[in-house]
Amino acid sequence: MYSIIILNMSTQDAYKELPSGHLRLLKIDSLEEILNCTTKGFPLNRAPTCQTPEYDAVSYCWGKADLTAMISCNGVIIKITPRLYDMLVHLYL
């Protein structure tokens, strides 16, 4: 299952720019020593041929904006808030 997560990434290495009319979904791949995620772009249209998978949409703004937790996204380590990390782990489990 994918999740819509808007990450405030500090590096462009984590993902490439999307074409107009697309959204980026985050897939939680594994939870080992670090939470491993990948992102993939999908078209926004819902045409019968659209291959957008089912996903959970998450909107959040909880607590302080302390970026102290880390995840791997597309092979790049990025910092996120502890509450976002906890929510991603909850979605994974």
DAVENWO-V300798 format. One record per pair of residues at least 6 apart in sequence whose ideal C-beta (glycine too) atoms are under 8 Angstrom apart, sorted by sequence separation. I is the first residue (numbers start at 1). J is the second residue. D is the distance in Angstrom with one decimal. If there is no record, write none. Layout:
i=I j=J d=D
i=I j=J d=D
This chain:
i=9 j=15 d=6.9
i=18 j=24 d=5.9
i=30 j=36 d=4.7
i=46 j=52 d=7.4
i=71 j=77 d=7.5
i=72 j=78 d=7.9
i=7 j=14 d=7.6
i=28 j=35 d=6.6
i=29 j=36 d=4.6
i=43 j=50 d=5.9
i=70 j=77 d=5.5
i=71 j=78 d=6.2
i=28 j=36 d=7.6
i=29 j=37 d=6.2
i=42 j=50 d=7.6
i=70 j=78 d=7.0
i=80 j=88 d=7.9
i=15 j=24 d=6.5
i=28 j=37 d=5.4
i=29 j=38 d=5.8
i=42 j=51 d=7.1
i=43 j=52 d=6.9
i=70 j=79 d=5.6
i=71 j=80 d=6.0
i=27 j=37 d=6.3
i=42 j=52 d=4.2
i=69 j=79 d=6.9
i=70 j=80 d=7.3
i=26 j=37 d=5.3
i=27 j=38 d=5.2
i=42 j=53 d=7.7
i=68 j=79 d=6.9
i=69 j=80 d=5.3
i=26 j=38 d=7.6
i=27 j=39 d=7.3
i=67 j=79 d=3.8
i=69 j=81 d=6.6
i=26 j=39 d=5.3
i=27 j=40 d=6.8
i=67 j=80 d=6.2
i=68 j=81 d=7.5
i=69 j=82 d=4.7
i=25 j=39 d=6.7
i=67 j=81 d=6.2
i=68 j=82 d=5.9
i=71 j=85 d=6.7
i=24 j=39 d=5.1
i=25 j=40 d=5.9
i=66 j=81 d=6.3
i=69 j=84 d=7.2
i=70 j=85 d=8.0
i=24 j=40 d=7.2
i=25 j=41 d=7.8
i=65 j=81 d=6.4
i=66 j=82 d=7.1
i=69 j=85 d=3.6
i=24 j=41 d=5.4
i=25 j=42 d=6.1
i=64 j=81 d=7.5
i=71 j=88 d=7.0
i=23 j=41 d=7.0
i=24 j=42 d=7.9
i=63 j=81 d=6.8
i=4 j=23 d=6.8
i=7 j=26 d=7.3
i=22 j=41 d=4.5
i=23 j=42 d=6.0
i=62 j=81 d=7.4
i=63 j=82 d=7.7
i=4 j=24 d=7.9
i=22 j=42 d=6.2
i=63 j=83 d=5.2
i=4 j=25 d=6.0
i=5 j=26 d=4.4
i=22 j=43 d=5.6
i=23 j=44 d=5.7
i=62 j=83 d=4.3
i=3 j=25 d=6.9
i=4 j=26 d=7.2
i=19 j=41 d=7.3
i=21 j=43 d=6.0
i=22 j=44 d=6.4
i=62 j=84 d=7.8
i=2 j=25 d=3.8
i=3 j=26 d=5.2
i=18 j=41 d=4.6
i=21 j=44 d=5.2
i=60 j=83 d=7.2
i=2 j=26 d=6.5
i=3 j=27 d=7.7
i=15 j=39 d=5.0
i=21 j=45 d=7.0
i=60 j=84 d=6.4
i=2 j=27 d=5.1
i=3 j=28 d=7.0
i=14 j=39 d=7.5
i=1 j=27 d=7.9
i=25 j=52 d=7.8
i=60 j=87 d=6.6
i=25 j=53 d=7.3
i=58 j=87 d=6.7
i=25 j=55 d=5.4
i=58 j=91 d=7.7
i=37 j=71 d=5.8
i=39 j=73 d=6.4
i=36 j=71 d=7.4
i=37 j=72 d=6.8
i=38 j=73 d=7.2
i=39 j=74 d=5.9
i=56 j=91 d=6.3
i=34 j=70 d=6.2
i=35 j=71 d=4.4
i=36 j=72 d=4.8
i=37 j=73 d=4.8
i=38 j=74 d=5.6
i=34 j=71 d=6.4
i=35 j=72 d=7.0
i=37 j=74 d=7.6
i=2 j=40 d=7.7
i=34 j=72 d=5.3
i=34 j=77 d=7.5
i=26 j=73 d=7.3
i=35 j=85 d=6.8
i=2 j=53 d=5.4
i=4 j=55 d=5.9
i=37 j=88 d=7.5
i=1 j=53 d=7.5
i=2 j=54 d=7.4
i=3 j=55 d=5.9
i=4 j=56 d=7.3
i=1 j=54 d=6.3
i=2 j=55 d=3.9
i=3 j=56 d=4.8
i=4 j=57 d=4.6
i=5 j=58 d=6.0
i=35 j=88 d=5.9
i=1 j=55 d=6.5
i=2 j=56 d=7.6
i=3 j=57 d=7.6
i=4 j=58 d=6.3
i=35 j=89 d=6.6
i=1 j=56 d=6.4
i=3 j=58 d=5.7
i=35 j=92 d=7.2
i=15 j=73 d=7.4
i=31 j=89 d=6.4
i=14 j=73 d=4.9
i=15 j=74 d=5.9
i=14 j=74 d=5.2
i=28 j=88 d=6.0
i=13 j=74 d=7.7
i=31 j=92 d=5.5
i=14 j=76 d=4.2
i=31 j=93 d=7.8
i=13 j=76 d=4.9
i=28 j=91 d=6.3
i=9 j=73 d=7.2
i=14 j=78 d=5.9
i=28 j=92 d=4.4
i=11 j=76 d=5.9
i=7 j=73 d=6.7
i=9 j=76 d=7.8
i=11 j=78 d=7.1
i=10 j=78 d=6.6
i=9 j=78 d=5.5
i=10 j=79 d=7.4
i=7 j=78 d=6.6
i=7 j=80 d=6.6
i=5 j=84 d=7.6
i=5 j=88 d=7.4
i=3 j=88 d=7.5
i=3 j=91 d=5.7
i=1 j=91 d=7.6
